[in-house]
Amino acid sequence: GENVEQHPSTLSVQEGDSAVIKCTYSDSASNYFPWYKQELGKGPQLIIDIRSNVGEKKDQRIAVTLNKTAKHFSLHITETQPEDSAVYFCAASIGGSGGSNYKLTFGKGTLLTVNP
Amino acid sequence: ETGVTQTPRHLVMGMTNKKSLKCEQHLGHNAMYWYKQSAKKPLELMFVYNFKEQTENNSVPSRFSPECPNSSHLFLHLHTLQPEDSALYLCASSKGLSSYEQYFGPGTRLTVT
C-alpha cells in the first residue's frame, strides 16, 4: 500500500520567514496530494491540493510543488504569520476514474510554530 | 465552523463501559468517515459510509461498532475498550466517495482508563 513520509516533524520560524514542509510517497499511481492544517482543538482543514497533471499551485501565501519523477511534494508558506502556527498534514490518494479519491494516506504531521 | 459537529468533545471511560460518539454534518454530504488520530501516528481511516451504507472497514476491532442511520448522522459505539484505544476520534464528510475534499469535525478526545 501507499506510504507517505513527512519532514520535518517540528519547524520553528520567525514571523515573516518562509516555511517548507516536504513529503515523499511510495505509490507511483497516486495522483492527488492535499495538504491539511489542524489548529489546536479543531479538526484538519484542507488548505491546498495538487493533482498530478500540474507541477505547482499557488494560493496567496501558500504554494505546493510536485515532482512526480522523484515522488515528492512540498508545501511552501511565505511571509509566515503567528496564525499559521498549527500542525500540517500531507496526504496522497489515487483519484479519478477507477480510483479511490477518499482513501487518503496521511503523513505524520509537522508542528509549525511561527514566533512573533 | 466546518459544518461537521461531534459530541462529546471529551470522554473518559473505563474498559468495561459502553459509550457512543456522535457526529452530525450539516453540509448535505452523502459520505461520512471515522478516523483515529493517535500521537505521532498518521490519521487512520476506520470506517466509510456512503448513502448510509458501509463501504469500508479497515480491519477495525469489533469493540468499535459504527452506525449510520442517515446521511447526516454517524455514530461510533464503544465497548470493552483498551487503554491503547485512547486517541482523538475524528468524523469527516464529503459530497461523495469521488469527491476530493473531506470536511472534518473537531473530534472527540477519548481516554480509556
Interface residues (C-beta under 8 A of the other chain):
Chain A: V4 Y32 P34 Y36 G41 K42 G43 P44 Q45 L46 D49 F89 G95 S100 N101 Y102 K103 L104 T105 F106 G107 K108 G109
Chain B: T2 V4 A31 Y33 K40 K41 P42 L43 L45 V48 L90 A92 S94 L97 S98 S99 Y100 E101 Q102 Y103 F104 G105 P106 G107
